[in-house]
Amino acid sequence: MDEGNERLLLSDEQGEVEEEGLRQRIWKENKKLWIVAGPAIFTRFSTFGVSFITQAFIGHVGRIELAAYALVFTVLTRFANGVLLGMASALETLCGQTFGAKEYHMLGIYLQRSWIILLCCTIFLLPIYVFTAPILRFLGQAEDIAAMAGTISLWIIPIIFSFVFSFTFQMYLQSQSKNLIISYLAAFSLGLHITLSWFTVFKLSMGVAGAMISMILAMWIPIFGQFAFVLGGGCPDTWKGFSMCALSDLWPIIKLSLSSGAMLCLELWYNTILILLTGHMKNAEVAIDALAIWFLVCSRVRVRVANELGSGSAKAAKFSIIFVVATSSSIGLVLFCVFMLVRGRVAYLFTDNVEVVREVDNLSPLLSFSILLNSIQPVLSGVAIGAGWQSVVAYVNITCYYAIGIPLGVLLGYLIGFQVKGIWIGMLLGTFVQTVVLIFITLRTDWDKQVVLAKARVKKWTVGTSEENNETARLS
């Protein structure tokens, strides 16, 4: 009897220790997650806020201006955003895994290599913004909307160049959990943007030009602050100065950047196609305004996964994925309920047009389901970036989005006659299939093997510290 009691006591003690260990792991993971995710979420919120505020002010200038801005922002800016953010996510993989492997000096070199690659890519994209009006006419957009969009797109060019530095600085600082400075700068620029937009649009009556000037300043001011922080000694371990090493071994980075860009572009352009398809329907102006409002309302697992793989911890990477998926799903469920309650009332922030408000209210259930589904899908995409699977996910995106989602959307929207709802339902089904496939891939992954691959990648692309110091000295 005594032996049985002792066994029970021992098993109870072990259970308590395991439970306490799990609690500690959850608490530690929660702290690590929000150290990275908190500033990152606020920064994305602030960047989104700049676009949100610009659209709100332009919406009070006129309906044509609002529809044109919606097209430029949702189609062209999303196009550049997809290319540049996607290519910059290669830096997230490299910096995350390299920082985990404690090869700190390489982070600054990777940052400079990314600047070179993304600047060249941005120059290559410029003709799209110069010839926006004829491109949109060719795609079937209304003449007045296309003409105004052509004007707005010229104002967007400085903003596109700002993406090169804002995206890369965020990836670089985020991998070191030093992205709090970006949040402070983003908050300052957001407050400045509100004040300047109000002054230029309403007091100076500058209309679209006033709103766009304010937006350009709001995008560039944080970048100057980030340059000052990094070059001024904010990252002494990872920034050793400008180096000639940044000009060598560019091809492996270009390949990873291209696969990263393809993966994210296929994702971001998916919703862009919905906007373009909507432009061919009846009352296109109203439908575009309504959809753009919802897409603006409608993201930090990849850093954690990359850090743990680089440091050789497969178990920590797996635990991080489970924890973040659970956290993100909970947030998604709360937002689902909020937007089901708010419905079309949010549209009054952007427009006074009753017809647009009615259309937004009509689409609100689809937005709510989109938010719920997208609380899981971006996390799984983040896992892919952290692990360096960008090329695999690019093929998944092509199949699920473009072979399933868009054909179903066209079928439901045009042939069956559900209009915008039909297109959105079809594309939601494509996203659902993609989410299921990514869950399957994540569950089937051998994380110990991923650790080996991450270490091999870091070792292969690392420049020796003495060599890097010599090359840096030449530029000094």
N, C-alpha and C positions, 0 to 999 in steps of 0.2 A: 504493500500500500504506500509506504514511504517512498519507494523507488518510483512508483507511478506518479506521485505528487511532484517529486524532483524533476521528472521528465516534463511534466506539464509546466512547471515553473520555468525550466530552461527554454522550452518552446515559446512560452509567453514573452520571456526576456528577449529572445532572438527576434520575435515578431515586432516587439517594440523598437529594437535597434534598427531593423529593416525599415520600419515605418518612419522612424526619426531620420534615417539616412535618405529616404525618398523625399521627405519634407525639405531636408537641407538641399538636396539636388534641385528640387523645384524652385526653392527660394533663390539659390545661386544662379540657376538658369534664368529666372525671372529678372534678376538684377542685370545679368549680362545682356539679356535681350533688350531691356528698356534703356540701358546706357547707350546702346546703338540705335534702337528703334525710336525712342522718344524724340531725340533731336531730328532724326531722319523724317519721321512722320510730320513733325512741326515744320520742317523745311519744305517738304512736299506740299503741305497745307498752305504755307505762305506763298510758294511759287504758284500753286493753283489759285490762291487768293488774288494774286496780281492779275491773272487772266480773268478770273471771276469778276473782279472789280472793273476791269477794262470793258468786259462785255456788258456789265450793268450800266455803265456810263454811256457806252455807245448805243445801247438799247433805248436810252432816253433821247438820243439824237434823232433816230428814225428807224422805221421797220426795214428799209432797204439796207441801211448801214449795219443793223443787227444781223440780218441774214448773210450779208457779205462777210462780216467779221466771223460769223459762225462757220462759214465755208472755209475761209482762210485758216482759222485756228484749228478746226476739226479735221480738215483735209491736208492742207499744205504744212502747217506747223506740226501736226501729228506725224506727217511724213518725215520731216527733218528730225523730229523728236525720236521717232522710231529708229531711224538710221543711226543718229549720234548717240542716243542713250543705249541702244543695243550694242554698238561698237565699244562704248565706254564700259559696258558691263564686263568686257574681257579684262579690263583693268581691275574690276572688282574680284574676279576669280584669281588673277595673278597676285594682287596686293594681299588679299585675304589669306591665300595659301602661303605666300612668302613671309608674311608677318607671323603666321603660326609656326613656320619653320625657323624663325628668328634671323632671317637674312634681311635685316632691316634696311641696309644701304641700297637694296635693289628697288625699294618702293619709289624713291625719287626718280630713278632711271626709268622705271615703267611709266611713271606720270609724264615725263618728258616725251617718251616714245608715243604715248597716247595723244599728246598735244599735236605732234607732227602728223600722225595718221588722221586725226579728226579735222584738223585745219585743211588738209588736202581734200578730204571728203566734202567739207562744207563749201569750198570753192567750186567743186564739181557740181554741187546742187544749185548754185546761184541762178542758172538760166530758168529754172522752174519758177522762181519768184519774180524774175524780170518779165517773163512771158505768161503770167498767171491768167490775164483776161482772155487771150486767145485759146489757152488750154481749157479753161472752163467753158467757153463757148463751144469748143469741139466736143466736150463731154455732155453738152446739152443743157447747160444751165441758162437761166433767163438772162437777157442782155443787160438789164440794169444792175442785177446782182453781180454778174461777171465783171462789169466795168468798175464798180465800187471795190470789188475784191482785188482787182488789179492794182488799185491805188493803195489799199491796205497792205498788200503783200510786199510792196517796196519798203514800207515801214517795218516789216517783220525781219528784213535782212540783218540789221544789227542784233536783233534778238537771237537769230539762228547762230551767229558767231559767239554769242554769250553762252550758248549751250555747250560749246567745246570745253570751256573752262569750268562752268558750274557743275557739269556732270562728272568730269574727271576729278576735280577737287573733292566732290562729295564722296566718290568711290575711294579715293586716296585717304582722306581723313576718317571716313567711316570704318575702314579696315583696321585703324588704330584706336578706335573708340574716341576720337578727338573731334567729332563733328558737332560739338556743342557750339563752337564759334560760328558755324554756319547758321545755326538757329537764331543767334543774337543778331547777326547781320540781316537775315531774312526778315525778322520781326521789324527791324528799323526800316528796311526798304518798303515793307508792306504799309507801315504807317505813313511814310513819305508819299507813297503812291496814291493813297486815299486823298491826302491833302492836295497834292498836285493835280490829280484828276478833277477834283471838284473845282479847283481854281481855274484850270485851263478850259474845261468844258463849259462850266456855268458862268464864271465871272468874266473870262476873256472871250467866251463864245467861239472857241477854236474848233469845236466839234471833234471829229475823228482824229484830226492832227494833234489836238491837245491831249487826248487820251493815249495816243500812241507814243508821243514824246515822254509822257509820264511813265509809260510801261517800259520803254527803253532804259530810262534812268534807273527804274526799280530793278531791272535785270542785271545791270552792270555794276551798280554800287556794291552789292555783296561780293562780286568777283574781285574788285580792287581790295576789299578788306581781306579776302582769303589769300591773295598774293602777299599782302603785308604780313599776315600771320605766319604763313609758311616760310617765306624768304627772310622774315625777321627773327627766326629762331624758335617758332612754335613747335617744330618737329625736328629737333636736333639729331635724333637717331636715324631718321629716314630721309631727310633732305640735306645733302652734302654740297649743294650748289649745282649749277648747270654743268653737264658732263658731255663730252664727245661720245661716250658710250651709248648715249641715247640715239645716236645716228647709226649704230650697228645692230645686227640681229633683229631688224625690223620685220622680216618676212614671217617668222612664227607668230609675232604679235598681230600682224595683219590678218593672217589666217584665222586666228582665234577671234579677232574683232569682226571679221566678215561672218563667221558662223554665229557669233553673238548677235550681230546686227540682223541677220536673217531671221533668227529665232524671235526677237522682239518685234521686228517690223511686221512679220506675218501676224503677230498678235494685235499690234496697234492699228494696222491698216484694215483689220477685220471690221472694226467699228466705222472706219472711214468709208468703207464700201457701202455700209448701211446709209450713211449720209448722202453719198452720191446717187444711190438707187432711189432714195427719197426725193431727190431733186427732179426726177422725171415724173412724179405723181401730180395729181391735182392739188392745188393750193400748196405748191412746193415751198413757198416762202414761209407759210405757217408751220408746215411739217418740219422744215429745217430748224427754225427757231426753237420749236418744242424739243426736238431731239438734242440739239446742242445744249440746251439748258440741263437736260437730264445727264448728258455725258460729262458735263462739268461737275455735277453733283456726285456722279458715280466714282505702297501703294501707297524684322530685318533679318530674315532667316538666312539669306545667302552669305552674309558676313560670318555668322556663327558657324555654318557648315564649312566654309572655306578655311576659317581659322583652325577648327578642330581637325580637319583633314590634313592641313599643313603641319600641325603639331603632332600628328600620328594617333589621334584619339577617335577611333571609329565609333565606340560606344557613346561618347559625348555628342558626336554628330547625329547619331540616331535619336538620342534623347532630345536634342535640340529641335529636330524636325517634329517629333510627336508633340512637344510642348507648344511650339509656335502654331502648328495646325489647330490645336485645341483652343489656343488663345484667339487666333484669328477668326475661327468659326463662331466663337462666342460673341465677338464684336460684330461680326456679320449678321448674326441673329438679332441683336439689339437694333442695328441700323435698318434691318428688314422691317421690324415693327414700327420704327420711327417714321420711315418713308411711306408705309402703308397708311399711317395716321395723317401725315402732312399733306400727301398727294399734291394737287395742283397749286396749293397756296404759295409754294416756293417760287413759282413763276413770276409773281408780282415783284420780286427783287430785280428782274431783268426787263420786264415789259409791262405796259398798261393795256396791251391788246387782249381783249376778252377771248377772241378766237384762239390765240396762242395758249392762253391759260387753260382753256377748255381741252385743247389737244394734249397739253402736259398732264392734266388730270386723268385723261383717258389712258395715257401711257404709263401712269405711275405704278400699277401692279407689276408690269414687266421690268421696270427699273428696280423695284424691290427684290424681285427674284434674281435679277442680274447681280445686285449687291451681295445677296446671300451666296450665290454660286462663286462670285469673284472674291469671296473671303477665303476660299480654299485654293483656287487655281493659281493666283499670283504667288502664293507661298510655295507651291510645288514648282513653279517656274524659277523661284528664287533658289530652291534646292538644286535645280539643274545648273544655275549659274555658279553656285558655290562649289559644285562638284566638277564643273567644266564639261557638262553634257550638251552644250548649246547646239551642236550639229544634229544630235539625235532628236532633240525637242523641235528643231526646225522642221524635220520630216513629219513629226507628229502633228505640228501646226498646219502644215500644208494639207495633210489628209483630212483632219477633223474640221478645219475652218473652210477650206476652199473646195474640198470634194464632197463634204456633207453639209456644213452650215449654210453657205451661200446658195447652192442649188435648192436646198429646202426653203430658204427665205424667198427666193425668186418664185418658186412654185406656189407658196402660200400667199405671198404679197401680190403677185401679178396674175397668175393663172387662176387661182381660187378666189382672189379679190379681197383678201384681208388687209391690203394696203400696208401701211407702216407696221402695224401689229404683226402681220404675217411674216414680213422680213425679219423683224426682231425675234419672233418665236423660233424661226428657222435657225437664226444665228445663235440663239441661246442653246438650242439642241446641239449645235456644233461645239460650243464651249463645254457643255455637259460631257460629251463623248471625250473631249480632250482631257478633262479633269479625271475621268475614270481611267484613261490610259496612263496618265502621269502617276496616279495612285498605284496602279499595277506595277509600273516601272520602279517606283520608289520602294515598294514592298519587296520586290524581287532583287534589289541591289545588294551586292556583296560589299559592305562598307569597309571591310578590312582590305579588300583589293583596291578600293578607291583611295585609301590612305597611301598604299604603295605607288599608285599612279600619280597622286599629288606630289609625293616626295620626289619622284623621278622628274616631274615637270619642273619643280623648283630647282633641283640640282642641275638639270640640263641648261636652263636659261639664266643661271646666276653668274654674274661677273665677280671676280675676286675683288676684295676690298682694296688691295694695293693697286691693282690695275685701275679701278674706278677712281681712286684718289689721284693717281697720276693724270688721268684724263680730265678730272675736275680742275686740277692745278693749271692745266694748259689754258682753260677758259677764264681763269681768275686774273 
